[in-house]
Amino acid sequence: LLVISHTSKEAKSWIEMPDKNAEQRNDAEVTKNIIIGLIKEVLSNHQTMFSNSLVLKAGCKLLGAFPAFLIDGSCESDRGKYSLLVPALNYFLLALRKDLSVSRSVTTGIKSVCVVCEKALTLDNEASNILMGLSKFLTEVHIELEDQLLIAESVTRVFVSVEGSKASDLVGEFSAPLLQMLVLNLNAEWNSEGICKSLQIIGQIVRFLDTPVTYDGCHSSNKLLGHLIPILDQVFMTCKENEPIMCQFFSLVERVMSSLRMVPNIQNLLPSFLGTMFECYAVTHFPCCLDCMKVAVEIFCSEVGETAEHFKELFRRVCAETFNFVKQGHPPNSIHNLIASFFSLAYRYLLYRPSQILLGPDLPIIVELATVCLDTGAESLERESSRAVLLFVGKLAQQSKTIFEEYTEEIDKILLGKGGRLCGLILRAIALGSPSMLWANLIDCLYLLLNEYLQRAQKEFVKNWVMATVYDPSITAALSVQDRQNVAEAIIRLAIESKQRFKALMLDFAKICNHLMTADGLLAYYI
């Protein structure tokens, strides 16, 4: 069984290969019939198959390896011929009940069958009933989460392919035990792990509800959403100060917004979702609230009118709350995850709603916060938060090459004032021992700053940004006085001439300053 399962790809390729001669076609047909015969033997001989875990597992792998043959093969009974789908599903079901050690092979096999045989399963009422029965495994504590996620995905894939309102009924019925368990956990002395698990599985179901809305307004999510939204409100009111639960809560909200974005009801729920995100953030300052906001900005970027105003007001309030939180004794180097999420959100606003950030009153404070985040000492720069800050600053500097050109005056007013400090902090970080994983981000941001302003009227002013730092012997102690002058000139020249050579120069500069190579390596850039 294992040998055939492991060679399934080759066997299927041989059977399905076009342009075979008569002998090859005959051999392929014989091979297919042998495999179908073996599948029938597995499905009919439960006593042998269920006597040993390894044999049981091998049988599951075989069924999952050849799902299409479950339709092609047929069995005889009093009711005539029928496909092997129902016996196969029953085999999986019995295996899951009998021996949890084979659960991953079972759930992987179920997924394979559901993906390949989706249409055939929807046409077979008995098969649909077996799939519906799998819902009870979503609430059993002894089943691993990964297996429950595979079951949720597999069954949802089949049910959403049913025509009309029946898909909504099937999805609603399948998810009902899970929703009931979530409510029970909330009403009892709830445990974080149980609620998180339920939210994750519901999120997996929602993920695969991304289907078109029918002409009469039906959608596969209608029944589920009708029951889910009130329960989400209850989860939020009960658990909003529990970070693990809120992470899964907002992850589910993200799934709802992304998978169901075309459902009219989601547009109506958006103001409530945004309000929930900010309410939680204002109380707890969990980064997951900001992560959910950035997904919302990206998904609903084309919305105008009242929705656009909701996003504008949201960002204004988030900025005010974040700035106050930092001022109240939470320096950036103590809240790395929050800083990373905040600047990722600001970056999304630059991409999708530029006017709301570039014409707003908060941009100068955001750039000031960026400089504070980079001014924590080169060796103490944290990767993700620093990377988010550098991506934001670099994108802001890219004004003449992007849609930001119409906001040049506003951006110049800020970056020309803060550019010298930012440039100095980046060069200092490169030279004084920042994590090497950050070098590429530091260099990219520096290039975008210099490339933008060295080609404009402020060229001489901007040159001083570079020279002030490179000439400082406390920063570039590994270079001679002449080398400092040569490096500064090369940085200024290559920032205009060649991005590739600029990056190579800065990488060598970093290695020399951090004693990973000698200054001789810079000679090629002076010629």
C-alpha positions in Angstrom: 0.0 0.0 0.0 2.8 2.5 0.9 4.7 1.7 -2.3 1.7 2.4 -4.4 0.8 5.5 -2.5 4.4 6.9 -2.8 4.4 6.2 -6.6 0.9 7.6 -7.2 2.2 10.7 -9.0 4.1 8.5 -11.5 1.2 6.0 -11.9 -1.4 8.8 -12.5 1.0 10.5 -15.0 1.3 7.2 -16.9 -2.4 6.5 -16.9 -3.3 10.0 -18.1 -0.5 10.5 -20.5 -1.8 11.3 -24.0 -0.4 10.0 -27.3 0.1 6.4 -26.1 0.3 3.6 -28.6 -2.1 0.6 -28.4 0.2 -1.4 -26.1 0.8 1.5 -23.8 -3.0 2.3 -23.6 -3.7 -1.3 -22.7 -1.0 -1.3 -20.0 -2.3 2.0 -18.6 -5.8 0.5 -18.4 -4.5 -2.6 -16.7 -2.6 -0.4 -14.2 -5.8 1.6 -13.4 -7.9 -1.5 -12.9 -5.3 -3.0 -10.6 -5.3 0.2 -8.4 -9.1 0.4 -8.4 -9.3 -3.3 -7.5 -6.9 -2.6 -4.6 -9.0 0.3 -3.4 -12.1 -1.9 -3.4 -10.2 -4.5 -1.4 -9.2 -1.9 1.1 -12.8 -0.6 1.5 -14.3 -4.0 1.8 -11.9 -5.6 4.2 -12.3 -3.5 7.3 -11.3 -6.3 9.7 -7.8 -6.5 8.2 -7.4 -2.8 7.6 -8.4 -1.7 11.1 -6.3 -4.3 12.9 -3.0 -2.3 12.7 -2.3 1.5 12.8 0.3 1.3 10.0 -2.0 -0.6 7.7 -4.9 1.7 8.5 -2.7 4.7 7.7 -1.5 3.2 4.5 -5.1 2.6 3.4 -5.9 6.3 4.1 -2.9 7.4 2.0 -4.0 5.1 -0.9 -7.5 6.6 -1.0 -6.1 10.2 -0.8 -3.6 9.4 -3.6 -6.2 8.3 -6.1 -9.4 10.3 -5.4 -10.5 10.4 -9.1 -10.6 6.6 -9.1 -13.3 6.6 -6.5 -15.6 8.0 -9.2 -14.3 5.9 -12.0 -14.6 2.7 -9.9 -18.0 1.2 -8.9 -19.4 -1.5 -6.7 -22.3 -3.8 -7.1 -25.1 -3.9 -4.5 -28.9 -4.5 -4.3 -29.4 -1.0 -5.5 -27.2 -1.5 -8.5 -23.9 0.2 -9.3 -22.6 3.1 -7.1 -19.3 5.0 -6.8 -16.7 4.3 -4.2 -17.1 7.8 -2.7 -19.4 6.8 0.1 -17.4 3.7 1.1 -14.3 5.8 1.1 -15.8 8.5 3.3 -17.1 5.9 5.6 -13.6 4.4 5.8 -12.1 7.8 6.7 -14.8 8.4 9.3 -14.3 5.0 11.0 -10.5 5.4 10.9 -10.8 8.8 12.7 -13.1 7.3 15.4 -10.9 4.2 15.9 -7.3 5.5 15.9 -6.3 9.2 16.4 -2.7 8.4 15.6 -3.8 8.2 11.9 -5.8 11.5 12.0 -3.4 13.5 9.8 -3.5 10.8 7.0 -7.3 10.7 7.4 -7.9 14.5 7.1 -5.3 14.9 4.3 -7.1 12.1 2.4 -10.5 13.8 3.0 -9.2 17.0 1.6 -7.8 15.3 -1.5 -11.2 13.6 -2.1 -13.2 16.8 -1.6 -11.0 18.8 -3.9 -11.0 16.3 -6.8 -14.5 14.9 -6.4 -16.3 18.1 -5.4 -19.1 18.0 -7.9 -19.7 14.2 -7.5 -20.0 14.7 -3.7 -22.7 17.4 -4.0 -24.8 15.1 -6.2 -24.7 12.3 -3.7 -27.0 12.9 -0.7 -25.4 10.1 1.4 -21.9 11.5 0.8 -23.2 15.0 1.8 -24.6 13.6 5.0 -21.3 11.9 5.9 -19.5 15.2 5.3 -22.0 17.0 7.5 -21.4 14.5 10.2 -17.7 15.5 10.3 -18.8 18.8 12.0 -18.8 17.0 15.4 -15.0 16.6 15.1 -14.6 20.4 15.0 -15.6 20.6 18.7 -13.8 17.6 20.1 -10.8 18.6 22.3 -8.8 15.5 21.5 -8.5 16.3 17.8 -5.5 18.3 16.8 -6.2 21.8 15.5 -4.5 21.2 12.2 -6.8 18.2 11.5 -9.8 20.3 12.4 -8.7 23.0 10.0 -8.3 20.4 7.2 -11.8 19.1 7.9 -13.3 22.6 7.9 -11.6 23.5 4.6 -12.5 20.2 2.9 -16.2 20.2 3.7 -16.6 23.9 3.1 -15.1 23.5 -0.4 -17.8 21.0 -1.3 -20.8 22.8 0.3 -20.1 26.2 -1.3 -20.2 24.5 -4.8 -23.9 23.7 -4.3 -26.2 25.9 -6.3 -28.4 28.7 -4.8 -29.5 29.1 -1.2 -28.8 25.4 -0.4 -25.1 26.3 0.0 -25.9 28.8 2.7 -28.1 26.2 4.5 -25.3 23.5 4.3 -22.6 25.9 5.6 -24.8 27.2 8.3 -25.7 23.7 9.5 -22.1 22.5 9.3 -20.8 25.4 11.4 -23.6 25.4 14.0 -22.0 23.0 16.5 -18.8 25.1 16.4 -20.8 28.3 17.1 -22.7 26.6 19.9 -19.4 25.5 21.5 -18.0 29.0 21.3 -21.1 30.4 23.0 -20.8 27.7 25.7 -17.2 28.6 26.3 -18.1 32.3 26.7 -21.0 31.6 29.1 -19.0 29.2 31.3 -15.7 29.9 32.9 -14.1 30.4 29.5 -10.6 29.3 28.7 -8.5 31.2 26.2 -7.3 28.2 24.3 -10.8 26.8 23.6 -12.1 30.2 22.4 -9.0 30.8 20.2 -9.4 27.3 18.7 -13.0 27.9 17.8 -12.3 31.3 16.2 -9.5 29.8 14.1 -11.7 27.0 12.7 -14.5 29.5 12.0 -11.9 31.6 10.2 -11.0 28.6 8.1 -14.6 28.0 7.1 -15.0 31.7 6.2 -11.8 31.7 4.1 -13.4 29.3 1.6 -16.7 31.2 1.3 -15.2 33.5 -1.4 -18.0 32.8 -3.9 -20.0 35.1 -6.2 -23.3 36.6 -4.9 -26.2 35.1 -7.0 -28.6 37.3 -8.9 -31.2 37.1 -6.1 -28.7 38.1 -3.4 -28.0 34.6 -2.1 -24.6 33.8 -0.8 -23.1 30.8 0.8 -22.2 32.9 3.9 -25.7 34.2 4.6 -26.8 31.8 7.3 -23.3 31.6 9.0 -23.0 35.4 9.1 -26.5 35.8 10.6 -25.5 33.7 13.6 -21.8 34.7 13.7 -22.0 38.5 14.0 -23.9 38.6 17.4 -21.5 36.0 18.7 -18.5 38.1 17.7 -20.0 41.0 19.6 -20.3 38.8 22.6 -16.7 37.6 22.2 -15.5 41.2 22.0 -17.4 42.4 25.1 -16.3 39.4 27.2 -12.7 39.0 26.1 -11.4 42.3 24.7 -8.5 42.5 27.2 -7.2 39.0 26.4 -4.6 39.4 23.7 -4.5 35.8 22.4 -8.2 35.8 22.0 -8.2 39.2 20.4 -5.5 38.1 17.9 -7.7 35.3 16.7 -10.8 37.5 16.9 -9.3 40.1 14.5 -7.8 37.4 12.4 -11.4 36.2 11.8 -12.6 39.7 11.1 -9.9 40.0 8.5 -11.1 36.7 6.9 -14.7 38.0 6.9 -13.7 41.3 5.2 -11.4 39.6 2.6 -13.4 36.5 1.7 -16.8 38.2 1.9 -15.9 41.7 0.6 -18.5 41.4 -2.3 -21.4 40.5 0.1 -23.5 43.7 0.5 -24.0 43.1 4.2 -20.2 43.4 4.8 -20.2 47.0 3.5 -22.9 47.8 6.1 -20.8 46.1 8.9 -17.6 47.9 8.0 -18.2 51.0 10.3 -18.9 48.6 13.2 -15.8 46.6 12.5 -13.6 49.7 12.4 -15.2 51.0 15.6 -14.4 47.7 17.3 -10.8 47.8 16.1 -10.3 51.3 17.6 -12.2 50.6 20.8 -10.0 47.6 21.5 -6.8 49.5 20.6 -7.7 52.5 22.8 -8.1 50.2 25.8 -5.4 47.6 25.2 -3.0 48.9 22.5 -2.7 45.4 21.1 -0.8 45.4 17.8 -3.4 42.9 16.3 -6.0 45.8 16.2 -3.7 47.8 13.9 -2.9 44.7 11.8 -6.7 44.3 11.2 -7.0 48.0 10.3 -4.3 47.7 7.6 -6.1 44.8 6.0 -9.3 46.8 6.0 -7.5 49.8 4.3 -6.2 47.5 1.6 -9.5 45.7 0.9 -11.7 48.8 0.8 -9.2 51.1 -0.8 -11.5 52.0 -3.7 -14.5 53.0 -1.4 -15.3 56.7 -1.4 -17.9 58.9 0.3 -18.9 57.9 3.8 -16.6 54.9 3.9 -13.6 57.1 3.0 -14.5 59.4 5.9 -14.6 56.5 8.3 -11.0 55.6 7.3 -9.8 59.2 7.6 -11.3 59.5 11.1 -9.9 56.1 12.1 -6.3 57.1 11.2 -6.6 60.4 13.0 -7.7 58.7 16.2 -5.1 55.9 15.9 -2.3 58.5 15.5 -3.5 60.5 18.5 -3.8 57.4 20.6 -0.4 56.0 19.6 1.4 59.3 20.2 -0.2 59.7 23.7 0.8 56.1 24.5 4.4 56.7 23.6 4.4 60.0 25.6 3.0 58.2 28.7 6.2 56.3 29.4 6.2 53.6 26.6 9.4 54.4 24.5 9.5 52.8 21.0 12.2 50.4 22.0 9.9 48.8 24.6 6.9 48.3 22.2 8.5 46.9 19.1 5.4 45.0 17.9 3.2 48.0 18.3 5.6 50.2 16.4 5.9 47.7 13.6 2.1 47.5 13.3 1.7 51.2 13.4 4.1 52.0 10.6 2.8 49.1 8.5 -0.6 50.8 8.8 0.8 54.2 7.9 2.5 52.5 4.9 -0.9 51.1 3.8 -2.4 54.6 4.0 0.5 55.9 1.8 -0.3 53.2 -0.8 -4.1 53.2 -0.8 -5.3 56.5 0.8 -2.4 58.9 0.4 -4.4 62.1 0.7 -5.6 61.1 4.2 -2.1 60.9 5.6 -0.2 63.4 3.4 -2.7 66.2 3.8 -3.5 65.4 7.4 -2.1 67.1 10.5 -0.3 64.0 11.8 2.4 63.4 9.2 5.1 65.6 10.9 4.6 63.7 14.2 4.7 60.3 12.4 8.1 61.3 10.8 9.3 62.5 14.2 8.3 59.2 15.7 10.2 57.4 12.9 13.4 59.3 13.8 12.9 58.5 17.5 12.5 54.8 16.6 15.8 54.8 14.7 17.6 56.7 17.4 17.8 53.9 19.9 21.4 52.8 19.3 22.5 50.8 16.2 22.9 47.5 18.1 19.5 47.7 19.7 17.5 48.2 16.5 14.8 45.6 16.4 14.3 44.0 12.9 10.6 44.1 12.3 9.8 47.5 13.8 12.9 49.1 12.2 12.0 47.6 8.9 8.5 49.0 9.0 9.8 52.4 9.8 12.4 52.3 7.0 9.8 51.1 4.4 7.5 54.0 5.4 10.2 56.7 5.2 11.6 55.3 1.9 8.1 55.3 0.4 7.5 58.8 1.5 10.7 59.9 -0.1 9.8 58.3 -3.4 7.4 61.2 -4.2 8.5 62.2 -7.8 8.3 58.6 -9.1 4.8 57.7 -7.7 1.3 59.0 -7.2 2.7 61.3 -4.4 3.9 63.9 -6.8 0.9 66.1 -6.2 1.8 66.2 -2.5 5.5 67.2 -3.1 5.2 70.5 -1.2 3.8 68.8 2.0 6.4 66.0 1.9 9.4 68.4 1.2 8.4 70.6 4.1 8.9 67.6 6.5 11.7 65.5 4.9 14.0 68.5 4.2 13.6 69.4 7.9 14.1 65.8 9.2 16.2 64.4 6.3 19.6 65.3 7.8 18.8 63.5 11.1 17.3 60.5 9.3 20.2 60.2 7.0 22.7 60.5 9.9 20.8 57.8 11.9 20.8 55.4 9.0 24.5 55.9 8.2 25.3 55.5 11.9 23.2 52.3 12.1 25.1 50.9 9.1 28.5 51.7 10.5 28.0 51.0 14.2 26.8 47.4 14.5 23.1 47.2 13.5 21.9 43.7 12.8 23.2 42.7 9.4 19.7 41.5 8.4 18.7 45.2 8.5 21.4 46.4 6.2 19.4 46.0 3.0 16.5 48.0 4.4 18.7 50.7 5.8 20.6 51.0 2.4 17.3 51.1 0.4 15.9 53.8 2.6 19.1 55.9 2.4 19.2 55.5 -1.4 15.6 56.7 -1.8 16.2 59.8 0.4 19.4 60.8 -1.4 18.3 59.9 -4.9 15.2 62.1 -4.5 16.8 65.2 -3.2 20.3 65.1 -4.7 18.7 65.7 -8.1 16.8 68.8 -7.1 17.6 72.4 -6.0 18.5 71.3 -2.5 21.5 69.3 -3.7 24.2 71.2 -1.8 22.1 71.1 1.4 21.6 67.4 1.1 25.3 66.7 0.5 25.9 68.0 4.0 23.6 65.2 5.4 26.2 62.6 4.2 29.4 64.5 4.9 28.4 65.4 8.5 28.1 61.7 9.4 30.8 60.1 7.3 33.4 62.7 8.4 32.7 62.0 12.1 35.6 59.9 13.4 33.5 58.4 16.2 31.4 56.7 13.5 33.9 55.9 10.8 36.9 55.1 12.9 37.9 52.3 10.6 38.5 54.8 7.7 41.3 57.2 7.2 40.6 60.9 6.7 41.1 60.6 3.0 38.9 57.5 2.8 36.1 59.3 4.6 36.2 62.1 2.0 36.3 59.5 -0.9 33.5 57.5 0.6 31.3 60.6 1.1 31.9 61.7 -2.5 31.2 58.2 -3.8 27.9 57.9 -1.8 26.7 61.2 -3.2 27.8 60.3 -6.8 26.4 56.8 -6.9 23.1 57.8 -5.3 22.4 59.5 -8.6 24.2 57.3 -11.1 23.6 53.7 -10.1 21.4 52.1 -7.5 23.2 48.8 -7.9 26.7 50.2 -7.3 25.4 52.4 -4.5 24.1 49.4 -2.7 27.3 47.5 -3.2 29.3 50.5 -1.9 27.1 50.7 1.2 27.4 47.0 1.9 31.2 47.2 1.7 31.1 50.4 3.9 29.1 48.4 6.5 31.6 45.5 6.4 34.6 47.8 6.8 33.1 49.8 9.6 32.2 46.6 11.4 35.7 45.1 10.8 34.5 42.4 8.4 36.8 43.6 5.6 39.6 46.1 5.1 39.3 49.6 3.6 41.2 48.5 0.5 37.8 47.1 -0.8 36.6 50.7 -1.3 39.3 51.5 -4.0 37.1 50.4 -6.8 34.4 53.0 -6.0 36.9 55.9 -6.2 37.9 55.4 -9.8 
